[in-house]
Amino acid sequence: MRVVMAVAAAIIVGLSPSNARAQGKPIAGQIAEAVFALPEADRAGAKVWGWRGDAETMEIIREGTNDFVCLADKPGDQRFSISCYEDRLEPFMARGRELRAEGKGTGEVRRIRRSEIEAGMLALPDSSRLTSLRGQINPATGRPDSVSVLRVVYLPNATAESAGVPASAPRGEPFLMEAGTYRAHLMMPSGRIAFTP
């Protein structure tokens, strides 16, 4: 009887949303979740990077037909994070993915990209937009119930004065982060929304 109970428990755990999440999510589900960061009219045409099986590196899981690229959530933990951005930011983002796949840490990725931008080897547009959604996974459903929304406008080398926004602000208000650097970006927190892809 104990053997039967142990086998039944293993089957139930193996079929739970949290365990399925660790093993990977179907491509269609990854796409639906990833593009939720875009306005509805832009979702069908966005390129999507995601995960196949237990792969450790992202790959394109859907080609795009418009000007947006979306990144699916990486399975395997209880944190949920997706983002979509204008495709003109893709060389910068792709270089970051490439360096992280080589095992480089955050500081080294930033240093290398900065030196490549300064040397004219890596393009970074004068301005570009990104929207990120983050939340905690509900173990019962395998997805978050709600997500925080962060909208970002990259403005390389902008200062608080040139951008017309402060370098710091009360919680929930826009501000310029990393002012005066190639990573300068306007942060626009937008509260929480229900996650209903």
VOPAGU-2260 file (C-alpha; in pm, 1 decimal, decimal comma):
REM VOPAGU-2260
SITE   aa  ch    i         X         Y         Z
SITE  MET   A    0       0,0       0,0       0,0
SITE  ARG   A    1     283,9     239,7      85,1
SITE  VAL   A    2     439,9     176,3    -256,0
SITE  VAL   A    3     109,8     257,4    -429,8
SITE  MET   A    4      75,1     581,7    -228,2
SITE  ALA   A    5     434,5     681,8    -307,0
SITE  VAL   A    6     380,8     620,8    -679,2
SITE  ALA   A    7      51,8     815,6    -673,2
SITE  ALA   A    8     220,2    1106,3    -492,8
SITE  ALA   A    9     503,5    1109,8    -747,5
SITE  ILE   A   10     253,7    1119,9   -1034,2
SITE  ILE   A   11      59,1    1406,5    -874,8
SITE  VAL   A   12     376,9    1606,5    -808,7
SITE  GLY   A   13     494,1    1536,5   -1163,0
SITE  LEU   A   14     171,4    1678,4   -1303,9
SITE  SER   A   15     154,1    1985,5   -1080,2
SITE  PRO   A   16     177,0    2327,9   -1251,8
SITE  SER   A   17     493,5    2420,9   -1061,0
SITE  ASN   A   18     674,5    2102,6   -1170,5
SITE  ALA   A   19     550,2    2139,6   -1528,6
SITE  ARG   A   20     682,1    2496,3   -1516,0
SITE  ALA   A   21    1029,0    2367,0   -1425,2
SITE  GLN   A   22    1016,6    2129,0   -1723,6
SITE  GLY   A   23     914,1    2398,3   -1969,8
SITE  LYS   A   24     596,3    2552,5   -2098,1
SITE  PRO   A   25     430,7    2483,6   -2435,7
SITE  ILE   A   26     540,2    2725,1   -2708,5
SITE  ALA   A   27     186,8    2860,8   -2759,7
SITE  GLY   A   28     162,4    2939,5   -2388,0
SITE  GLN   A   29     499,2    3115,5   -2385,2
SITE  ILE   A   30     396,2    3329,4   -2681,3
SITE  ALA   A   31      58,4    3423,5   -2532,7
SITE  GLU   A   32     221,8    3525,1   -2205,3
SITE  ALA   A   33     515,4    3711,8   -2361,4
SITE  VAL   A   34     310,7    3932,5   -2593,9
SITE  PHE   A   35      72,5    4031,8   -2311,1
SITE  ALA   A   36     317,9    4315,9   -2240,0
SITE  LEU   A   37     216,1    4480,7   -2570,5
SITE  PRO   A   38    -100,3    4665,0   -2670,2
SITE  GLU   A   39    -345,9    4412,0   -2812,8
SITE  ALA   A   40    -309,3    4545,1   -3169,3
SITE  ASP   A   41      66,7    4469,7   -3168,5
SITE  ARG   A   42      61,5    4120,7   -3015,0
SITE  ALA   A   43       2,2    3905,4   -3324,2
SITE  GLY   A   44     302,4    4042,0   -3515,3
SITE  ALA   A   45     572,0    4047,5   -3245,3
SITE  LYS   A   46     880,8    3828,8   -3266,5
SITE  VAL   A   47     908,1    3608,2   -2956,7
SITE  TRP   A   48    1216,3    3460,0   -2793,7
SITE  GLY   A   49    1147,3    3166,2   -2562,6
SITE  TRP   A   50    1252,3    2825,6   -2438,4
SITE  ARG   A   51    1224,5    2477,3   -2591,6
SITE  GLY   A   52    1220,0    2180,9   -2354,2
SITE  ASP   A   53    1484,8    2220,2   -2087,0
SITE  ALA   A   54    1707,9    2446,9   -2295,9
SITE  GLU   A   55    1931,5    2688,0   -2106,6
SITE  THR   A   56    1945,7    2947,5   -2383,9
SITE  MET   A   57    1667,2    3139,6   -2552,9
SITE  GLU   A   58    1577,1    3092,4   -2914,8
SITE  ILE   A   59    1324,5    3243,3   -3151,1
SITE  ILE   A   60     996,4    3056,8   -3104,7
SITE  ARG   A   61     797,5    3284,0   -3338,4
SITE  GLU   A   62     918,3    3517,0   -3611,9
SITE  GLY   A   63     769,0    3864,1   -3618,3
SITE  THR   A   64     607,4    4090,1   -3874,9
SITE  ASN   A   65     602,6    4420,0   -3684,4
SITE  ASP   A   66     847,1    4636,8   -3490,6
SITE  PHE   A   67     838,1    4453,2   -3155,6
SITE  VAL   A   68    1034,9    4175,4   -2988,8
SITE  CYS   A   69     914,3    3992,4   -2676,6
SITE  LEU   A   70    1099,1    3771,1   -2430,2
SITE  ALA   A   71     912,5    3481,7   -2268,2
SITE  ASP   A   72     947,9    3401,0   -1900,2
SITE  LYS   A   73    1226,4    3157,7   -1813,0
SITE  PRO   A   74    1076,4    2851,5   -1643,4
SITE  GLY   A   75    1210,6    2696,6   -1328,8
SITE  ASP   A   76    1139,1    2935,8   -1043,0
SITE  GLN   A   77     852,5    3122,3    -878,1
SITE  ARG   A   78     941,5    3459,1   -1031,6
SITE  PHE   A   79     766,3    3563,1   -1350,2
SITE  SER   A   80     922,6    3818,5   -1584,9
SITE  ILE   A   81     846,4    3904,3   -1947,3
SITE  SER   A   82     934,8    4206,2   -2156,9
SITE  CYS   A   83     871,3    4352,6   -2499,8
SITE  TYR   A   84    1072,1    4621,8   -2674,8
SITE  GLU   A   85    1114,4    4794,4   -3009,5
SITE  ASP   A   86    1314,3    4582,0   -3253,5
SITE  ARG   A   87    1571,1    4858,1   -3304,8
SITE  LEU   A   88    1691,4    4774,3   -2952,4
SITE  GLU   A   89    1749,1    4409,9   -3054,0
SITE  PRO   A   90    2125,3    4431,2   -3132,2
SITE  PHE   A   91    2186,6    4565,1   -2780,1
SITE  MET   A   92    1960,2    4306,6   -2616,8
SITE  ALA   A   93    2091,7    4018,5   -2829,9
SITE  ARG   A   94    2448,3    4104,2   -2731,8
SITE  GLY   A   95    2349,4    4086,6   -2366,4
SITE  ARG   A   96    2191,0    3742,6   -2416,4
SITE  GLU   A   97    2501,4    3623,7   -2599,8
SITE  LEU   A   98    2736,0    3739,9   -2323,5
SITE  ARG   A   99    2521,2    3588,6   -2048,2
SITE  ALA   A  100    2513,1    3258,3   -2241,2
SITE  GLU   A  101    2894,2    3267,9   -2226,0
SITE  GLY   A  102    2869,2    3285,4   -1847,0
SITE  LYS   A  103    2939,2    3656,5   -1806,8
SITE  GLY   A  104    2790,6    3829,3   -1501,5
SITE  THR   A  105    2590,2    4152,9   -1501,0
SITE  GLY   A  106    2889,2    4380,5   -1437,0
SITE  GLU   A  107    3096,1    4224,4   -1712,6
SITE  VAL   A  108    2804,8    4234,7   -1960,0
SITE  ARG   A  109    2761,1    4607,0   -1892,2
SITE  ARG   A  110    3133,6    4677,9   -1923,5
SITE  ILE   A  111    3165,1    4488,8   -2253,6
SITE  ARG   A  112    2855,7    4646,7   -2408,7
SITE  ARG   A  113    2968,6    4993,2   -2300,9
SITE  SER   A  114    3311,9    4945,7   -2459,9
SITE  GLU   A  115    3154,9    4808,7   -2778,8
SITE  ILE   A  116    2913,4    5103,0   -2801,1
SITE  GLU   A  117    3197,3    5350,7   -2746,2
SITE  ALA   A  118    3402,2    5174,6   -3016,9
SITE  GLY   A  119    3109,6    5189,9   -3261,3
SITE  MET   A  120    3084,1    4809,5   -3270,5
SITE  LEU   A  121    2738,7    4789,2   -3110,0
SITE  ALA   A  122    2442,7    5004,0   -3211,5
SITE  LEU   A  123    2217,2    5164,4   -2952,8
SITE  PRO   A  124    1929,1    5381,5   -3080,6
SITE  ASP   A  125    1883,3    5740,2   -2961,1
SITE  SER   A  126    1561,5    5631,9   -2792,9
SITE  SER   A  127    1364,7    5310,2   -2764,2
SITE  ARG   A  128    1081,9    5170,1   -2551,1
SITE  LEU   A  129    1051,2    4859,9   -2337,8
SITE  THR   A  130     766,7    4727,5   -2122,3
SITE  SER   A  131     831,1    4472,8   -1849,8
SITE  LEU   A  132     576,0    4271,4   -1648,8
SITE  ARG   A  133     678,3    4095,1   -1327,0
SITE  GLY   A  134     501,4    3892,0   -1064,3
SITE  GLN   A  135     499,7    3588,5    -837,6
SITE  ILE   A  136     383,7    3255,6    -977,6
SITE  ASN   A  137      67,1    3112,7    -827,1
SITE  PRO   A  138     162,8    2744,2    -773,9
SITE  ALA   A  139    -196,9    2635,7    -837,5
SITE  THR   A  140    -208,1    2784,7   -1188,7
SITE  GLY   A  141     157,7    2805,1   -1292,8
SITE  ARG   A  142     125,9    3176,7   -1373,5
SITE  PRO   A  143      88,3    3502,3   -1178,8
SITE  ASP   A  144    -254,0    3635,2   -1083,2
SITE  SER   A  145    -131,7    3992,9   -1128,3
SITE  VAL   A  146     185,1    4164,4   -1248,5
SITE  SER   A  147     360,2    4494,0   -1189,5
SITE  VAL   A  148     402,5    4703,7   -1504,2
SITE  LEU   A  149     719,4    4899,2   -1575,2
SITE  ARG   A  150     755,7    5108,9   -1888,0
SITE  VAL   A  151    1106,3    5220,2   -1983,0
SITE  VAL   A  152    1236,8    5463,6   -2244,3
SITE  TYR   A  153    1608,5    5423,2   -2315,1
SITE  LEU   A  154    1774,8    5762,9   -2365,3
SITE  PRO   A  155    2150,1    5696,3   -2392,9
SITE  ASN   A  156    2365,9    5956,4   -2217,0
SITE  ALA   A  157    2064,5    6165,5   -2114,0
SITE  THR   A  158    2082,2    6370,6   -1797,0
SITE  ALA   A  159    1799,7    6481,5   -1571,3
SITE  GLU   A  160    1828,8    6825,4   -1731,2
SITE  SER   A  161    1824,4    6705,2   -2093,3
SITE  ALA   A  162    1539,2    6461,4   -2029,2
SITE  GLY   A  163    1338,9    6703,4   -1817,1
SITE  VAL   A  164    1279,2    6451,2   -1537,7
SITE  PRO   A  165    1444,7    6406,8   -1197,7
SITE  ALA   A  166    1714,4    6147,6   -1129,2
SITE  SER   A  167    1509,0    6028,3    -832,4
SITE  ALA   A  168    1141,8    6053,8    -743,1
SITE  PRO   A  169     886,7    5929,5    -490,5
SITE  ARG   A  170     774,1    5569,8    -539,6
SITE  GLY   A  171     550,8    5527,7    -844,6
SITE  GLU   A  172     662,3    5847,2   -1019,6
SITE  PRO   A  173     883,5    5868,1   -1331,9
SITE  PHE   A  174    1257,2    5926,1   -1293,4
SITE  LEU   A  175    1577,6    5896,2   -1497,4
SITE  MET   A  176    1794,1    5602,5   -1395,8
SITE  GLU   A  177    2168,6    5581,0   -1464,8
SITE  ALA   A  178    2172,0    5940,9   -1588,3
SITE  GLY   A  179    2468,5    6042,1   -1804,0
SITE  THR   A  180    2556,3    5684,8   -1905,2
SITE  TYR   A  181    2487,5    5475,5   -2214,1
SITE  ARG   A  182    2225,2    5294,5   -2002,2
SITE  ALA   A  183    2031,3    5609,9   -1908,2
SITE  HIS   A  184    1660,7    5531,1   -1913,6
SITE  LEU   A  185    1334,9    5686,1   -1804,3
SITE  MET   A  186    1158,6    5458,9   -1554,6
SITE  MET   A  187     779,5    5482,7   -1552,0
SITE  PRO   A  188     620,4    5246,8   -1298,1
SITE  SER   A  189     256,7    5186,8   -1390,2
SITE  GLY   A  190     112,2    4990,3   -1097,9
SITE  ARG   A  191     -31,1    4638,1   -1111,7
SITE  ILE   A  192    -271,5    4472,3   -1352,3
SITE  ALA   A  193    -445,2    4134,9   -1366,3
SITE  PHE   A  194    -248,0    3885,6   -1574,7
SITE  THR   A  195    -494,7    3743,8   -1826,8
SITE  PRO   A  196    -313,9    3637,3   -2147,7
